[in-house]
Amino acid sequence: MCLAVPGKIISVEGNDPLLRMGKVDFSGVIKEINLAYVPEAKQGDYVIVHTGFAISQLDEEEAKKTFEYLREIDELYGDAQ
């Protein structure tokens, strides 16, 4: 199963649209993500990330809903491993 998760862009580096990178915060876990597919994304925006690439933007309200769903899933299945 593939999963894309939301994160908040905390910094952006680079001017080349294909090589533009950003540091993205996933509830405290910071990862460097390629921003080539979301050229309009900027610091403070929320993006959906899959395999190291931001694939779309979303608003803060939708991001918070997704974070809540992920927390609920973890509470339900977190100990099932």
HTML snippet that shows the backbone in 3Dmol.js (N, CA, C, O; Angstrom):
<script src="https://3Dmol.org/build/3Dmol-min.js"></script>
<div id="view" style="width:600px;height:400px;position:relative"></div>
<script>
const pdb = `
ATOM      1  N   MET A   1       0.845  -1.166   0.000  1.00  0.00           N
ATOM      2  CA  MET A   1       0.000   0.000   0.000  1.00  0.00           C
ATOM      3  C   MET A   1       0.893   1.232   0.000  1.00  0.00           C
ATOM      4  O   MET A   1       1.908   1.273   0.695  1.00  0.00           O
ATOM      5  N   CYS A   2       0.515   2.226  -0.774  1.00  0.00           N
ATOM      6  CA  CYS A   2       1.225   3.498  -0.807  1.00  0.00           C
ATOM      7  C   CYS A   2       0.488   4.490   0.072  1.00  0.00           C
ATOM      8  O   CYS A   2      -0.740   4.478   0.156  1.00  0.00           O
ATOM      9  N   LEU A   3       1.250   5.341   0.719  1.00  0.00           N
ATOM     10  CA  LEU A   3       0.655   6.330   1.597  1.00  0.00           C
ATOM     11  C   LEU A   3       1.329   7.667   1.362  1.00  0.00           C
ATOM     12  O   LEU A   3       2.557   7.748   1.338  1.00  0.00           O
ATOM     13  N   ALA A   4       0.546   8.708   1.190  1.00  0.00           N
ATOM     14  CA  ALA A   4       1.051  10.074   1.109  1.00  0.00           C
ATOM     15  C   ALA A   4       0.601  10.781   2.380  1.00  0.00           C
ATOM     16  O   ALA A   4      -0.539  10.614   2.814  1.00  0.00           O
ATOM     17  N   VAL A   5       1.480  11.564   2.974  1.00  0.00           N
ATOM     18  CA  VAL A   5       1.176  12.206   4.249  1.00  0.00           C
ATOM     19  C   VAL A   5       1.384  13.716   4.153  1.00  0.00           C
ATOM     20  O   VAL A   5       2.216  14.186   3.377  1.00  0.00           O
ATOM     21  N   PRO A   6       0.620  14.474   4.952  1.00  0.00           N
ATOM     22  CA  PRO A   6       0.782  15.925   4.936  1.00  0.00           C
ATOM     23  C   PRO A   6       1.940  16.363   5.815  1.00  0.00           C
ATOM     24  O   PRO A   6       2.291  15.709   6.798  1.00  0.00           O
ATOM     25  N   GLY A   7       2.519  17.485   5.431  1.00  0.00           N
ATOM     26  CA  GLY A   7       3.566  18.099   6.224  1.00  0.00           C
ATOM     27  C   GLY A   7       3.571  19.591   5.966  1.00  0.00           C
ATOM     28  O   GLY A   7       3.010  20.060   4.976  1.00  0.00           O
ATOM     29  N   LYS A   8       4.208  20.337   6.860  1.00  0.00           N
ATOM     30  CA  LYS A   8       4.275  21.792   6.741  1.00  0.00           C
ATOM     31  C   LYS A   8       5.681  22.193   6.315  1.00  0.00           C
ATOM     32  O   LYS A   8       6.666  21.786   6.931  1.00  0.00           O
ATOM     33  N   ILE A   9       5.766  22.993   5.260  1.00  0.00           N
ATOM     34  CA  ILE A   9       7.064  23.459   4.774  1.00  0.00           C
ATOM     35  C   ILE A   9       7.616  24.480   5.771  1.00  0.00           C
ATOM     36  O   ILE A   9       6.966  25.480   6.077  1.00  0.00           O
ATOM     37  N   ILE A  10       8.828  24.213   6.272  1.00  0.00           N
ATOM     38  CA  ILE A  10       9.434  25.148   7.219  1.00  0.00           C
ATOM     39  C   ILE A  10      10.566  25.957   6.584  1.00  0.00           C
ATOM     40  O   ILE A  10      10.969  26.986   7.127  1.00  0.00           O
ATOM     41  N   SER A  11      11.085  25.501   5.435  1.00  0.00           N
ATOM     42  CA  SER A  11      12.070  26.293   4.699  1.00  0.00           C
ATOM     43  C   SER A  11      12.127  25.793   3.259  1.00  0.00           C
ATOM     44  O   SER A  11      11.793  24.644   2.970  1.00  0.00           O
ATOM     45  N   VAL A  12      12.560  26.686   2.358  1.00  0.00           N
ATOM     46  CA  VAL A  12      12.676  26.364   0.936  1.00  0.00           C
ATOM     47  C   VAL A  12      14.060  26.799   0.463  1.00  0.00           C
ATOM     48  O   VAL A  12      14.538  27.878   0.814  1.00  0.00           O
ATOM     49  N   GLU A  13      14.700  25.939  -0.344  1.00  0.00           N
ATOM     50  CA  GLU A  13      16.021  26.249  -0.888  1.00  0.00           C
ATOM     51  C   GLU A  13      16.042  25.980  -2.379  1.00  0.00           C
ATOM     52  O   GLU A  13      15.418  25.033  -2.859  1.00  0.00           O
ATOM     53  N   GLY A  14      16.768  26.821  -3.111  1.00  0.00           N
ATOM     54  CA  GLY A  14      16.971  26.608  -4.534  1.00  0.00           C
ATOM     55  C   GLY A  14      16.024  27.410  -5.399  1.00  0.00           C
ATOM     56  O   GLY A  14      14.883  27.679  -5.026  1.00  0.00           O
ATOM     57  N   ASN A  15      16.533  27.790  -6.577  1.00  0.00           N
ATOM     58  CA  ASN A  15      15.734  28.559  -7.531  1.00  0.00           C
ATOM     59  C   ASN A  15      15.347  27.748  -8.753  1.00  0.00           C
ATOM     60  O   ASN A  15      14.381  28.084  -9.439  1.00  0.00           O
ATOM     61  N   ASP A  16      16.085  26.686  -9.035  1.00  0.00           N
ATOM     62  CA  ASP A  16      15.780  25.838 -10.184  1.00  0.00           C
ATOM     63  C   ASP A  16      14.499  25.061  -9.878  1.00  0.00           C
ATOM     64  O   ASP A  16      14.458  24.312  -8.902  1.00  0.00           O
ATOM     65  N   PRO A  17      13.454  25.224 -10.693  1.00  0.00           N
ATOM     66  CA  PRO A  17      12.173  24.555 -10.397  1.00  0.00           C
ATOM     67  C   PRO A  17      12.273  23.040 -10.230  1.00  0.00           C
ATOM     68  O   PRO A  17      11.504  22.458  -9.464  1.00  0.00           O
ATOM     69  N   LEU A  18      13.195  22.397 -10.924  1.00  0.00           N
ATOM     70  CA  LEU A  18      13.313  20.938 -10.816  1.00  0.00           C
ATOM     71  C   LEU A  18      14.139  20.491  -9.616  1.00  0.00           C
ATOM     72  O   LEU A  18      14.035  19.343  -9.182  1.00  0.00           O
ATOM     73  N   LEU A  19      14.954  21.388  -9.080  1.00  0.00           N
ATOM     74  CA  LEU A  19      15.834  21.020  -7.971  1.00  0.00           C
ATOM     75  C   LEU A  19      15.437  21.689  -6.655  1.00  0.00           C
ATOM     76  O   LEU A  19      16.135  21.540  -5.651  1.00  0.00           O
ATOM     77  N   ARG A  20      14.343  22.409  -6.651  1.00  0.00           N
ATOM     78  CA  ARG A  20      13.890  23.114  -5.452  1.00  0.00           C
ATOM     79  C   ARG A  20      13.565  22.114  -4.349  1.00  0.00           C
ATOM     80  O   ARG A  20      12.833  21.148  -4.566  1.00  0.00           O
ATOM     81  N   MET A  21      14.116  22.357  -3.172  1.00  0.00           N
ATOM     82  CA  MET A  21      13.924  21.464  -2.034  1.00  0.00           C
ATOM     83  C   MET A  21      13.352  22.246  -0.861  1.00  0.00           C
ATOM     84  O   MET A  21      13.504  23.465  -0.777  1.00  0.00           O
ATOM     85  N   GLY A  22      12.705  21.542   0.028  1.00  0.00           N
ATOM     86  CA  GLY A  22      12.187  22.169   1.231  1.00  0.00           C
ATOM     87  C   GLY A  22      12.330  21.243   2.427  1.00  0.00           C
ATOM     88  O   GLY A  22      12.294  20.019   2.300  1.00  0.00           O
ATOM     89  N   LYS A  23      12.492  21.853   3.579  1.00  0.00           N
ATOM     90  CA  LYS A  23      12.438  21.078   4.816  1.00  0.00           C
ATOM     91  C   LYS A  23      10.983  21.076   5.245  1.00  0.00           C
ATOM     92  O   LYS A  23      10.355  22.127   5.377  1.00  0.00           O
ATOM     93  N   VAL A  24      10.454  19.868   5.461  1.00  0.00           N
ATOM     94  CA  VAL A  24       9.034  19.698   5.768  1.00  0.00           C
ATOM     95  C   VAL A  24       8.904  19.013   7.118  1.00  0.00           C
ATOM     96  O   VAL A  24       9.578  18.023   7.404  1.00  0.00           O
ATOM     97  N   ASP A  25       8.018  19.568   7.942  1.00  0.00           N
ATOM     98  CA  ASP A  25       7.780  19.068   9.296  1.00  0.00           C
ATOM     99  C   ASP A  25       6.562  18.144   9.279  1.00  0.00           C
ATOM    100  O   ASP A  25       5.456  18.551   8.926  1.00  0.00           O
ATOM    101  N   PHE A  26       6.796  16.894   9.670  1.00  0.00           N
ATOM    102  CA  PHE A  26       5.731  15.892   9.797  1.00  0.00           C
ATOM    103  C   PHE A  26       5.510  15.633  11.287  1.00  0.00           C
ATOM    104  O   PHE A  26       5.976  14.629  11.825  1.00  0.00           O
ATOM    105  N   SER A  27       4.805  16.537  11.941  1.00  0.00           N
ATOM    106  CA  SER A  27       4.526  16.417  13.382  1.00  0.00           C
ATOM    107  C   SER A  27       5.793  16.192  14.195  1.00  0.00           C
ATOM    108  O   SER A  27       5.833  15.312  15.055  1.00  0.00           O
ATOM    109  N   GLY A  28       6.818  16.976  13.930  1.00  0.00           N
ATOM    110  CA  GLY A  28       8.059  16.896  14.682  1.00  0.00           C
ATOM    111  C   GLY A  28       9.185  16.173  13.990  1.00  0.00           C
ATOM    112  O   GLY A  28      10.335  16.297  14.411  1.00  0.00           O
ATOM    113  N   VAL A  29       8.905  15.431  12.956  1.00  0.00           N
ATOM    114  CA  VAL A  29       9.939  14.769  12.164  1.00  0.00           C
ATOM    115  C   VAL A  29      10.197  15.643  10.935  1.00  0.00           C
ATOM    116  O   VAL A  29       9.289  15.890  10.141  1.00  0.00           O
ATOM    117  N   ILE A  30      11.441  16.111  10.784  1.00  0.00           N
ATOM    118  CA  ILE A  30      11.797  17.012   9.688  1.00  0.00           C
ATOM    119  C   ILE A  30      12.515  16.210   8.602  1.00  0.00           C
ATOM    120  O   ILE A  30      13.473  15.489   8.879  1.00  0.00           O
ATOM    121  N   LYS A  31      12.037  16.344   7.362  1.00  0.00           N
ATOM    122  CA  LYS A  31      12.639  15.663   6.219  1.00  0.00           C
ATOM    123  C   LYS A  31      12.858  16.662   5.092  1.00  0.00           C
ATOM    124  O   LYS A  31      12.112  17.633   4.962  1.00  0.00           O
ATOM    125  N   GLU A  32      13.888  16.421   4.273  1.00  0.00           N
ATOM    126  CA  GLU A  32      14.117  17.231   3.088  1.00  0.00           C
ATOM    127  C   GLU A  32      13.316  16.627   1.936  1.00  0.00           C
ATOM    128  O   GLU A  32      13.440  15.438   1.643  1.00  0.00           O
ATOM    129  N   ILE A  33      12.495  17.453   1.284  1.00  0.00           N
ATOM    130  CA  ILE A  33      11.536  16.997   0.288  1.00  0.00           C
ATOM    131  C   ILE A  33      11.712  17.789  -1.009  1.00  0.00           C
ATOM    132  O   ILE A  33      11.965  18.994  -0.974  1.00  0.00           O
ATOM    133  N   ASN A  34      11.580  17.115  -2.143  1.00  0.00           N
ATOM    134  CA  ASN A  34      11.632  17.776  -3.439  1.00  0.00           C
ATOM    135  C   ASN A  34      10.306  18.493  -3.686  1.00  0.00           C
ATOM    136  O   ASN A  34       9.234  17.916  -3.504  1.00  0.00           O
ATOM    137  N   LEU A  35      10.391  19.757  -4.100  1.00  0.00           N
ATOM    138  CA  LEU A  35       9.194  20.579  -4.313  1.00  0.00           C
ATOM    139  C   LEU A  35       8.907  20.840  -5.789  1.00  0.00           C
ATOM    140  O   LEU A  35       8.137  21.746  -6.107  1.00  0.00           O
ATOM    141  N   ALA A  36       9.503  20.074  -6.695  1.00  0.00           N
ATOM    142  CA  ALA A  36       9.359  20.305  -8.139  1.00  0.00           C
ATOM    143  C   ALA A  36       7.904  20.258  -8.597  1.00  0.00           C
ATOM    144  O   ALA A  36       7.527  20.995  -9.509  1.00  0.00           O
ATOM    145  N   TYR A  37       7.087  19.419  -7.994  1.00  0.00           N
ATOM    146  CA  TYR A  37       5.694  19.267  -8.441  1.00  0.00           C
ATOM    147  C   TYR A  37       4.750  20.321  -7.874  1.00  0.00           C
ATOM    148  O   TYR A  37       3.589  20.402  -8.275  1.00  0.00           O
ATOM    149  N   VAL A  38       5.250  21.127  -6.941  1.00  0.00           N
ATOM    150  CA  VAL A  38       4.433  22.195  -6.344  1.00  0.00           C
ATOM    151  C   VAL A  38       5.219  23.513  -6.391  1.00  0.00           C
ATOM    152  O   VAL A  38       5.618  24.036  -5.351  1.00  0.00           O
ATOM    153  N   PRO A  39       5.438  24.044  -7.595  1.00  0.00           N
ATOM    154  CA  PRO A  39       6.298  25.227  -7.740  1.00  0.00           C
ATOM    155  C   PRO A  39       5.784  26.461  -7.000  1.00  0.00           C
ATOM    156  O   PRO A  39       6.570  27.354  -6.685  1.00  0.00           O
ATOM    157  N   GLU A  40       4.499  26.528  -6.721  1.00  0.00           N
ATOM    158  CA  GLU A  40       3.935  27.683  -6.029  1.00  0.00           C
ATOM    159  C   GLU A  40       4.019  27.566  -4.505  1.00  0.00           C
ATOM    160  O   GLU A  40       3.732  28.535  -3.802  1.00  0.00           O
ATOM    161  N   ALA A  41       4.402  26.411  -3.988  1.00  0.00           N
ATOM    162  CA  ALA A  41       4.461  26.188  -2.541  1.00  0.00           C
ATOM    163  C   ALA A  41       5.572  27.031  -1.915  1.00  0.00           C
ATOM    164  O   ALA A  41       6.644  27.216  -2.490  1.00  0.00           O
ATOM    165  N   LYS A  42       5.274  27.531  -0.718  1.00  0.00           N
ATOM    166  CA  LYS A  42       6.239  28.379  -0.013  1.00  0.00           C
ATOM    167  C   LYS A  42       6.254  28.017   1.471  1.00  0.00           C
ATOM    168  O   LYS A  42       5.443  27.221   1.943  1.00  0.00           O
ATOM    169  N   GLN A  43       7.189  28.618   2.187  1.00  0.00           N
ATOM    170  CA  GLN A  43       7.302  28.382   3.617  1.00  0.00           C
ATOM    171  C   GLN A  43       5.958  28.652   4.292  1.00  0.00           C
ATOM    172  O   GLN A  43       5.315  29.667   4.026  1.00  0.00           O
ATOM    173  N   GLY A  44       5.543  27.736   5.166  1.00  0.00           N
ATOM    174  CA  GLY A  44       4.279  27.855   5.884  1.00  0.00           C
ATOM    175  C   GLY A  44       3.127  27.107   5.238  1.00  0.00           C
ATOM    176  O   GLY A  44       2.091  26.896   5.869  1.00  0.00           O
ATOM    177  N   ASP A  45       3.299  26.702   3.974  1.00  0.00           N
ATOM    178  CA  ASP A  45       2.255  25.944   3.285  1.00  0.00           C
ATOM    179  C   ASP A  45       2.288  24.476   3.706  1.00  0.00           C
ATOM    180  O   ASP A  45       3.313  23.968   4.160  1.00  0.00           O
ATOM    181  N   TYR A  46       1.156  23.812   3.547  1.00  0.00           N
ATOM    182  CA  TYR A  46       1.055  22.376   3.785  1.00  0.00           C
ATOM    183  C   TYR A  46       1.061  21.657   2.447  1.00  0.00           C
ATOM    184  O   TYR A  46       0.442  22.103   1.482  1.00  0.00           O
ATOM    185  N   VAL A  47       1.772  20.536   2.405  1.00  0.00           N
ATOM    186  CA  VAL A  47       1.857  19.738   1.187  1.00  0.00           C
ATOM    187  C   VAL A  47       1.625  18.270   1.511  1.00  0.00           C
ATOM    188  O   VAL A  47       1.850  17.820   2.634  1.00  0.00           O
ATOM    189  N   ILE A  48       1.173  17.538   0.510  1.00  0.00           N
ATOM    190  CA  ILE A  48       1.053  16.085   0.603  1.00  0.00           C
ATOM    191  C   ILE A  48       2.328  15.509   0.003  1.00  0.00           C
ATOM    192  O   ILE A  48       2.705  15.864  -1.114  1.00  0.00           O
ATOM    193  N   VAL A  49       2.997  14.616   0.744  1.00  0.00           N
ATOM    194  CA  VAL A  49       4.294  14.073   0.333  1.00  0.00           C
ATOM    195  C   VAL A  49       4.199  12.569   0.138  1.00  0.00           C
ATOM    196  O   VAL A  49       3.627  11.847   0.955  1.00  0.00           O
ATOM    197  N   HIS A  50       4.777  12.121  -0.969  1.00  0.00           N
ATOM    198  CA  HIS A  50       4.860  10.689  -1.274  1.00  0.00           C
ATOM    199  C   HIS A  50       6.254  10.409  -1.808  1.00  0.00           C
ATOM    200  O   HIS A  50       6.690  11.050  -2.764  1.00  0.00           O
ATOM    201  N   THR A  51       6.940   9.482  -1.219  1.00  0.00           N
ATOM    202  CA  THR A  51       8.289   9.033  -1.604  1.00  0.00           C
ATOM    203  C   THR A  51       9.263  10.180  -1.831  1.00  0.00           C
ATOM    204  O   THR A  51      10.030  10.169  -2.794  1.00  0.00           O
ATOM    205  N   GLY A  52       9.233  11.163  -0.948  1.00  0.00           N
ATOM    206  CA  GLY A  52      10.204  12.247  -1.010  1.00  0.00           C
ATOM    207  C   GLY A  52       9.833  13.410  -1.902  1.00  0.00           C
ATOM    208  O   GLY A  52      10.622  14.344  -2.048  1.00  0.00           O
ATOM    209  N   PHE A  53       8.652  13.382  -2.505  1.00  0.00           N
ATOM    210  CA  PHE A  53       8.191  14.453  -3.377  1.00  0.00           C
ATOM    211  C   PHE A  53       6.881  15.027  -2.848  1.00  0.00           C
ATOM    212  O   PHE A  53       5.960  14.287  -2.504  1.00  0.00           O
ATOM    213  N   ALA A  54       6.811  16.353  -2.789  1.00  0.00           N
ATOM    214  CA  ALA A  54       5.532  17.005  -2.503  1.00  0.00           C
ATOM    215  C   ALA A  54       4.710  16.910  -3.778  1.00  0.00           C
ATOM    216  O   ALA A  54       5.138  17.390  -4.828  1.00  0.00           O
ATOM    217  N   ILE A  55       3.533  16.299  -3.699  1.00  0.00           N
ATOM    218  CA  ILE A  55       2.748  16.062  -4.911  1.00  0.00           C
ATOM    219  C   ILE A  55       1.545  16.985  -5.039  1.00  0.00           C
ATOM    220  O   ILE A  55       0.962  17.089  -6.118  1.00  0.00           O
ATOM    221  N   SER A  56       1.164  17.657  -3.952  1.00  0.00           N
ATOM    222  CA  SER A  56       0.079  18.635  -4.024  1.00  0.00           C
ATOM    223  C   SER A  56       0.084  19.477  -2.760  1.00  0.00           C
ATOM    224  O   SER A  56       0.701  19.122  -1.756  1.00  0.00           O
ATOM    225  N   GLN A  57      -0.616  20.594  -2.832  1.00  0.00           N
ATOM    226  CA  GLN A  57      -0.784  21.446  -1.661  1.00  0.00           C
ATOM    227  C   GLN A  57      -2.157  21.212  -1.062  1.00  0.00           C
ATOM    228  O   GLN A  57      -3.071  20.749  -1.744  1.00  0.00           O
ATOM    229  N   LEU A  58      -2.300  21.533   0.216  1.00  0.00           N
ATOM    230  CA  LEU A  58      -3.605  21.504   0.856  1.00  0.00           C
ATOM    231  C   LEU A  58      -3.652  22.592   1.900  1.00  0.00           C
ATOM    232  O   LEU A  58      -2.613  23.084   2.341  1.00  0.00           O
ATOM    233  N   ASP A  59      -4.850  22.969   2.298  1.00  0.00           N
ATOM    234  CA  ASP A  59      -4.954  24.035   3.290  1.00  0.00           C
ATOM    235  C   ASP A  59      -4.759  23.467   4.692  1.00  0.00           C
ATOM    236  O   ASP A  59      -4.801  22.256   4.909  1.00  0.00           O
ATOM    237  N   GLU A  60      -4.544  24.374   5.630  1.00  0.00           N
ATOM    238  CA  GLU A  60      -4.237  23.971   7.005  1.00  0.00           C
ATOM    239  C   GLU A  60      -5.358  23.142   7.625  1.00  0.00           C
ATOM    240  O   GLU A  60      -5.089  22.185   8.351  1.00  0.00           O
ATOM    241  N   GLU A  61      -6.601  23.496   7.348  1.00  0.00           N
ATOM    242  CA  GLU A  61      -7.736  22.758   7.919  1.00  0.00           C
ATOM    243  C   GLU A  61      -7.733  21.295   7.464  1.00  0.00           C
ATOM    244  O   GLU A  61      -7.925  20.390   8.277  1.00  0.00           O
ATOM    245  N   GLU A  62      -7.517  21.065   6.170  1.00  0.00           N
ATOM    246  CA  GLU A  62      -7.466  19.697   5.652  1.00  0.00           C
ATOM    247  C   GLU A  62      -6.268  18.943   6.229  1.00  0.00           C
ATOM    248  O   GLU A  62      -6.370  17.756   6.540  1.00  0.00           O
ATOM    249  N   ALA A  63      -5.140  19.629   6.372  1.00  0.00           N
ATOM    250  CA  ALA A  63      -3.959  18.986   6.963  1.00  0.00           C
ATOM    251  C   ALA A  63      -4.257  18.548   8.393  1.00  0.00           C
ATOM    252  O   ALA A  63      -3.909  17.434   8.783  1.00  0.00           O
ATOM    253  N   LYS A  64      -4.891  19.403   9.168  1.00  0.00           N
ATOM    254  CA  LYS A  64      -5.207  19.058  10.559  1.00  0.00           C
ATOM    255  C   LYS A  64      -6.172  17.878  10.641  1.00  0.00           C
ATOM    256  O   LYS A  64      -6.032  17.023  11.516  1.00  0.00           O
ATOM    257  N   LYS A  65      -7.156  17.826   9.728  1.00  0.00           N
ATOM    258  CA  LYS A  65      -8.068  16.677   9.698  1.00  0.00           C
ATOM    259  C   LYS A  65      -7.298  15.382   9.428  1.00  0.00           C
ATOM    260  O   LYS A  65      -7.544  14.356  10.063  1.00  0.00           O
ATOM    261  N   THR A  66      -6.377  15.447   8.490  1.00  0.00           N
ATOM    262  CA  THR A  66      -5.589  14.260   8.155  1.00  0.00           C
ATOM    263  C   THR A  66      -4.720  13.839   9.329  1.00  0.00           C
ATOM    264  O   THR A  66      -4.615  12.648   9.621  1.00  0.00           O
ATOM    265  N   PHE A  67      -4.086  14.813  10.019  1.00  0.00           N
ATOM    266  CA  PHE A  67      -3.281  14.479  11.198  1.00  0.00           C
ATOM    267  C   PHE A  67      -4.139  13.779  12.248  1.00  0.00           C
ATOM    268  O   PHE A  67      -3.687  12.823  12.880  1.00  0.00           O
ATOM    269  N   GLU A  68      -5.359  14.242  12.435  1.00  0.00           N
ATOM    270  CA  GLU A  68      -6.266  13.623  13.416  1.00  0.00           C
ATOM    271  C   GLU A  68      -6.619  12.197  13.001  1.00  0.00           C
ATOM    272  O   GLU A  68      -6.625  11.299  13.843  1.00  0.00           O
ATOM    273  N   TYR A  69      -6.909  11.974  11.735  1.00  0.00           N
ATOM    274  CA  TYR A  69      -7.201  10.619  11.251  1.00  0.00           C
ATOM    275  C   TYR A  69      -6.007   9.689  11.482  1.00  0.00           C
ATOM    276  O   TYR A  69      -6.177   8.545  11.904  1.00  0.00           O
ATOM    277  N   LEU A  70      -4.808  10.185  11.204  1.00  0.00           N
ATOM    278  CA  LEU A  70      -3.611   9.359  11.401  1.00  0.00           C
ATOM    279  C   LEU A  70      -3.410   9.031  12.882  1.00  0.00           C
ATOM    280  O   LEU A  70      -3.004   7.919  13.220  1.00  0.00           O
ATOM    281  N   ARG A  71      -3.695  10.002  13.774  1.00  0.00           N
ATOM    282  CA  ARG A  71      -3.594   9.727  15.216  1.00  0.00           C
ATOM    283  C   ARG A  71      -4.599   8.655  15.640  1.00  0.00           C
ATOM    284  O   ARG A  71      -4.281   7.773  16.437  1.00  0.00           O
ATOM    285  N   GLU A  72      -5.814   8.741  15.097  1.00  0.00           N
ATOM    286  CA  GLU A  72      -6.840   7.746  15.427  1.00  0.00           C
ATOM    287  C   GLU A  72      -6.426   6.357  14.951  1.00  0.00           C
ATOM    288  O   GLU A  72      -6.614   5.375  15.670  1.00  0.00           O
ATOM    289  N   ILE A  73      -5.874   6.269  13.771  1.00  0.00           N
ATOM    290  CA  ILE A  73      -5.403   4.980  13.252  1.00  0.00           C
ATOM    291  C   ILE A  73      -4.312   4.425  14.149  1.00  0.00           C
ATOM    292  O   ILE A  73      -4.304   3.233  14.459  1.00  0.00           O
ATOM    293  N   ASP A  74      -3.387   5.286  14.567  1.00  0.00           N
ATOM    294  CA  ASP A  74      -2.306   4.838  15.443  1.00  0.00           C
ATOM    295  C   ASP A  74      -2.856   4.334  16.771  1.00  0.00           C
ATOM    296  O   ASP A  74      -2.373   3.334  17.302  1.00  0.00           O
ATOM    297  N   GLU A  75      -3.869   5.022  17.314  1.00  0.00           N
ATOM    298  CA  GLU A  75      -4.462   4.591  18.575  1.00  0.00           C
ATOM    299  C   GLU A  75      -5.151   3.229  18.409  1.00  0.00           C
ATOM    300  O   GLU A  75      -5.104   2.391  19.310  1.00  0.00           O
ATOM    301  N   LEU A  76      -5.782   3.018  17.270  1.00  0.00           N
ATOM    302  CA  LEU A  76      -6.483   1.753  17.032  1.00  0.00           C
ATOM    303  C   LEU A  76      -5.529   0.595  16.767  1.00  0.00           C
ATOM    304  O   LEU A  76      -5.725  -0.507  17.278  1.00  0.00           O
ATOM    305  N   TYR A  77      -4.493   0.849  15.964  1.00  0.00           N
ATOM    306  CA  TYR A  77      -3.641  -0.227  15.491  1.00  0.00           C
ATOM    307  C   TYR A  77      -2.200  -0.123  15.936  1.00  0.00           C
ATOM    308  O   TYR A  77      -1.395  -0.981  15.574  1.00  0.00           O
ATOM    309  N   GLY A  78      -1.842   0.878  16.697  1.00  0.00           N
ATOM    310  CA  GLY A  78      -0.461   1.108  17.105  1.00  0.00           C
ATOM    311  C   GLY A  78       0.146  -0.052  17.861  1.00  0.00           C
ATOM    312  O   GLY A  78       1.335  -0.324  17.695  1.00  0.00           O
ATOM    313  N   ASP A  79      -0.612  -0.742  18.678  1.00  0.00           N
ATOM    314  CA  ASP A  79      -0.088  -1.856  19.468  1.00  0.00           C
ATOM    315  C   ASP A  79      -0.260  -3.207  18.760  1.00  0.00           C
ATOM    316  O   ASP A  79       0.133  -4.236  19.310  1.00  0.00           O
ATOM    317  N   ALA A  80      -0.828  -3.222  17.579  1.00  0.00           N
ATOM    318  CA  ALA A  80      -1.106  -4.478  16.875  1.00  0.00           C
ATOM    319  C   ALA A  80       0.105  -5.063  16.176  1.00  0.00           C
ATOM    320  O   ALA A  80       0.021  -6.149  15.602  1.00  0.00           O
ATOM    321  N   GLN A  81       1.213  -4.375  16.213  1.00  0.00           N
ATOM    322  CA  GLN A  81       2.398  -4.849  15.484  1.00  0.00           C
ATOM    323  C   GLN A  81       3.038  -5.999  16.158  1.00  0.00           C
ATOM    324  O   GLN A  81       4.045  -6.515  15.674  1.00  0.00           O
TER     325      GLN A  81
END
`;
const viewer = $3Dmol.createViewer("view");
viewer.addModel(pdb, "pdb");
viewer.setStyle({}, {cartoon: {color: "spectrum"}});
viewer.zoomTo();
viewer.render();
</script>
